[in-house]
């Protein structure tokens, strides 16, 4: 399915209001670990029947910080988070972001 880039707090709030559960990937364009994780995220996005979202931490530092502060999840990059309602129900980072880990999280939390 589609990957949609989020850049602003308003875009994030709109996604949150229109989706009970969704996955957000935070990445850095200057980090080789992020590049590898983003490749896994892209492969995963092709096999899930749901839109997924990402933000670039260099371009959207304010939104990245807002997500960390609002949901009490320490900022990391790369980082994948699954939101359900007003909670982050799953997150992982760095080399643990794989096609398999994203698929497992989707099966468990994105229903």
C-alpha positions as CSV (number, residue, x, y, z in Angstrom):
1,X,0.0,0.0,0.0
2,X,1.1,3.6,0.2
3,X,3.7,5.3,2.3
4,X,2.8,8.8,3.3
5,X,5.3,11.3,4.6
6,X,4.3,13.4,7.6
7,X,5.9,16.7,8.3
8,X,3.7,18.7,10.7
9,X,1.8,18.2,13.9
10,X,-1.4,18.9,12.0
11,X,-0.8,16.1,9.5
12,X,0.0,13.7,12.4
13,X,-3.2,14.7,14.3
14,X,-5.3,14.2,11.1
15,X,-3.8,10.7,10.7
16,X,-4.5,9.9,14.4
17,X,-8.1,11.1,14.1
18,X,-8.8,9.1,11.0
19,X,-7.1,5.9,12.0
20,X,-7.6,3.8,15.1
21,X,-4.4,2.0,14.6
22,X,-1.4,2.9,12.3
23,X,2.3,2.5,11.9
24,X,4.8,5.4,11.9
25,X,8.4,5.1,10.9
26,X,10.9,7.8,12.0
27,X,14.1,7.9,10.0
28,X,17.3,9.9,9.4
29,X,18.6,10.6,6.0
30,X,22.2,10.7,7.2
31,X,22.3,7.4,9.1
32,X,23.2,4.1,7.4
33,X,21.2,2.2,9.9
34,X,18.2,4.3,9.1
35,X,18.7,3.7,5.4
36,X,18.7,-0.1,5.9
37,X,15.6,0.1,8.2
38,X,13.8,2.3,5.6
39,X,14.4,-0.4,3.0
40,X,12.8,-3.0,5.3
41,X,9.9,-0.5,5.9
42,X,9.4,0.0,2.2
43,X,9.3,-3.8,1.5
44,X,6.9,-4.2,4.4
45,X,4.6,-1.4,3.1
46,X,4.2,-3.2,-0.2
47,X,2.7,-6.2,1.5
48,X,0.4,-4.6,4.0
49,X,-3.1,-3.6,3.0
50,X,-3.0,-0.4,5.0
51,X,-1.4,3.0,4.6
52,X,1.7,3.5,6.7
53,X,3.5,6.8,7.6
54,X,7.0,8.1,8.1
55,X,8.7,11.3,9.1
56,X,12.2,12.5,8.5
57,X,13.7,13.6,11.8
58,X,16.0,16.2,10.2
59,X,13.1,17.9,8.4
60,X,10.5,17.4,11.2
61,X,12.4,17.7,14.5
62,X,9.4,19.4,16.2
63,X,7.0,16.6,15.2
64,X,9.5,13.9,16.1
65,X,9.9,15.5,19.6
66,X,6.2,16.0,20.0
67,X,5.6,12.3,19.3
68,X,8.2,11.3,21.9
69,X,7.0,13.7,24.5
70,X,3.2,13.1,24.0
71,X,3.4,9.3,24.0
72,X,6.3,8.8,26.5
73,X,8.5,6.9,24.0
74,X,12.1,7.9,24.0
75,X,13.2,9.3,20.7
76,X,15.3,7.1,18.6
77,X,16.2,7.0,14.9
78,X,15.4,4.9,13.1
79,X,12.3,4.0,15.1
80,X,9.0,2.3,14.2
81,X,5.9,2.9,16.3
82,X,2.4,1.4,16.2
83,X,-0.3,3.6,17.6
84,X,-3.7,2.4,18.7
85,X,-6.0,5.1,19.9
86,X,-4.0,7.3,22.3
87,X,-1.3,4.8,23.0
88,X,1.9,3.5,21.4
89,X,1.4,-0.2,21.7
90,X,4.6,-1.3,20.0
91,X,7.9,0.3,19.1
92,X,11.3,-0.8,18.1
93,X,14.5,0.8,16.7
94,X,17.7,0.4,14.8
95,X,18.7,-3.0,13.5
96,X,15.5,-4.5,15.1
97,X,13.4,-2.9,12.4
98,X,13.1,-5.6,9.9
99,X,10.4,-6.8,7.5
100,X,9.7,-9.6,9.9
101,X,9.4,-7.5,13.0
102,X,7.1,-5.0,11.2
103,X,5.0,-7.8,9.9
104,X,4.7,-9.4,13.3
105,X,3.7,-6.0,14.9
106,X,1.1,-5.4,12.1
107,X,-0.5,-8.9,12.6
108,X,-0.7,-8.3,16.3
109,X,-1.7,-4.6,16.5
110,X,-3.0,-3.4,13.1
111,X,-6.4,-5.1,12.9
